[in-house]
Amino acid sequence: MINIIKNFKTSELKDTRFVHPVKITFNQNGKDKIWEAVKSFDSVAILLYHEEKKSFLLVKQFRAPVYLNDKNHTCTYELCAGIIDKDVSLEQIVKEEINEECGYDVSLESIEKVTSFYTNVGVSGAKQFLYYAKINESMKKHKGGGINDEQIELMFVPIDEIEDFIFDESKAKTPGLIFSFYWFMKNKKRLVEQI
């Protein structure tokens, strides 16, 4: 998919839905300080390994903040992910995001928690919960792509290409994606190679 971006503008943010800009004042070790931040939702992200393709399923999409800072990147490569905006288990949110974005129906029992960490600590400090799941074509229910107008493209990265992918600076990617690949190589690679 080629992204053609037109009429890209910035303006003051007033009535917000997902992020809330705030000014923070505090005293640290006797010195008054001011910081600008964004209060936002925590999120889940999922590393999906496709057993038959021996590949990772990633999402590729336009991210306006990345484009704002670097017009050379009209899309980012990311893990399947979503915000935590409802009162259900994190695993249920993971299951729903895999279905909405990627089109696979994964059982709750097969979703494995990896860890959690904080993202963008200088601006939002939101927490992300990282999960892992294996998928195969028997779980495929629809083409994916997200809901409403998300315009998510799916792509597979073969397991033997992930190291090159990690260091390919021509592809905009998240630290969570890079970390998840390293986690997989350390904890799961031997297991899937035996299959």
SVG drawing of the C-alpha trace seen along z (x, -y; Angstrom):
<svg xmlns="http://www.w3.org/2000/svg" viewBox="-16 -26 37 57">
<polyline fill="none" stroke="black" stroke-width="0.4" points="0.0,0.0 1.4,-3.4 0.5,-6.2 -0.3,-9.5 -0.4,-12.2 -2.0,-15.6 -2.9,-18.7 -0.9,-17.7 -1.3,-20.4 -0.9,-20.8 -3.2,-22.8 -3.9,-23.3 -5.4,-20.2 -8.5,-21.1 -11.3,-18.4 -9.4,-15.1 -10.5,-11.5 -7.4,-9.4 -4.7,-11.7 -4.8,-14.6 -2.0,-17.1 -1.1,-18.4 1.3,-20.8 3.0,-19.2 4.6,-21.3 6.6,-19.7 9.5,-20.2 12.5,-17.8 15.2,-18.0 14.3,-21.6 14.1,-22.8 10.7,-23.8 10.2,-22.2 7.7,-22.2 7.1,-19.4 4.7,-18.9 3.1,-15.5 0.3,-13.6 -2.0,-11.4 -3.0,-8.4 -4.3,-4.9 -2.1,-1.9 -2.0,0.7 -1.3,4.3 1.0,5.5 1.2,9.0 4.1,10.8 2.4,13.2 4.3,16.2 2.8,18.0 3.7,21.7 3.1,22.7 4.8,19.6 7.6,19.7 7.2,15.9 6.0,13.1 2.8,11.3 3.3,7.5 1.0,4.6 2.0,1.7 0.2,-1.6 0.5,-5.4 1.4,-7.1 0.9,-10.9 3.3,-11.7 6.1,-9.8 5.4,-11.6 5.3,-14.9 8.9,-14.3 10.2,-12.5 8.4,-12.9 10.5,-10.0 8.4,-7.5 4.8,-7.2 4.2,-4.0 5.5,-2.2 6.1,1.5 4.5,2.6 3.2,5.5 -0.5,6.0 -1.6,3.7 -4.5,1.8 -5.4,-0.5 -6.8,0.7 -10.1,-1.1 -12.6,1.4 -13.2,3.4 -12.3,6.9 -9.2,9.0 -6.0,8.0 -6.1,11.4 -9.6,10.6 -8.3,7.3 -5.4,9.2 -7.8,11.7 -10.0,8.9 -7.1,6.9 -5.7,10.0 -9.1,10.6 -9.7,6.9 -6.3,6.1 -5.1,9.5 -8.2,11.6 -7.2,14.6 -9.3,16.1 -6.8,17.1 -8.0,18.9 -7.5,17.1 -5.6,20.1 -2.9,19.8 -2.1,16.2 1.1,16.0 2.1,12.9 5.8,11.9 6.3,8.8 5.2,5.1 7.1,1.9 6.6,-1.8 6.6,-3.5 7.5,-7.1 8.6,-7.9 9.4,-11.5 5.9,-12.3 3.2,-9.9 4.7,-7.2 1.9,-4.8 2.4,-1.1 2.4,1.6 1.7,5.2 3.5,7.5 2.0,10.9 3.0,13.8 0.7,16.1 1.2,18.7 -1.2,18.6 -1.9,20.8 -4.2,20.7 -6.9,22.7 -7.4,19.7 -7.9,17.2 -11.4,15.8 -11.2,12.7 -8.6,10.5 -8.0,8.2 -7.1,4.5 -8.6,3.0 -12.0,1.4 -13.5,-1.8 -10.9,-3.5 -7.6,-2.2 -6.2,-1.1 -3.9,1.5 -1.8,3.5 -0.5,7.0 3.0,8.2 5.0,11.3 8.7,11.3 10.4,14.7 12.1,15.9 15.5,16.0 15.2,12.3 14.4,10.8 17.9,9.7 18.3,7.8 14.8,6.4 15.7,5.1 18.7,3.1 17.1,1.9 16.8,-1.8 14.8,-2.4 11.8,-0.8 10.3,-2.8 9.6,-0.4 8.9,-0.5 11.2,0.5 8.6,3.0 8.8,4.8 12.6,4.9 12.5,6.1 9.9,8.8 12.2,10.2 15.1,10.4 12.8,12.1 11.7,14.6 15.3,15.5 16.3,16.0 13.2,17.9 11.3,19.5 13.4,19.9 14.7,23.3 11.2,24.6 9.8,23.6 12.8,24.8 12.1,28.3 8.6,28.4"/>
</svg>
